[in-house]
Amino acid sequence: MKINYYLCNTIMMNNGKHIKEHLAIAGLKSTPQRMFILQYMIDTHSHPTVDEVYKNVLLMLPGISKATVYSVLESCSDKGILQKMSCKDGKLRYDFEHDKHHHLYDVDSGEIVDYSDKELDGVVASYFEDRLLEGYRIVDVKLEIKVKKETKL
């Protein structure tokens, strides 16, 4: 596999240490494939599908296979580095877990936008403090807020 060393050095200077820490905490090795894919996931805000990740990473890492991209996305999702989302269009999409956030889901276009609100997080946490879900322990709460873009008159 041919590696674009210029881009590899750019990754190492920008987020290499950060990405390596995520991988080490998750018990995964820092391979060039994982580094490039996670760099792309950090840089994008579009919640891409496997095909979209593959298309973009292929430009940086010629020769990478779609199976490798899928495997990296799945292993990083299993380890909590990425979040996997099943969308209305039937496609799996992935999101880098950079901070606590929810998602705005445009019901017309299918676009997914990150939404952070500490006050909302506090309200949700407070709500569940006094509620018992028999036989369950809440690990995390993420909201999907369905929206439609406003049209201006």
Buried (B, 14 or more C-beta within 10 A) or exposed (E): EEBBEEBBEBBBEEBBEEBBEBBEEBEBEBEBBBBBBBBBBBEBEEBBBBEBBBEBBBEBBEEBEBEBBBBBBBBBBEBEBBBEBEBEEEBBBBBBBEEEBBBBBEEEEEEBBBBEBEEEBEEBEEEEEEEEEEEEEEEEEEBEEEBEEEEEE
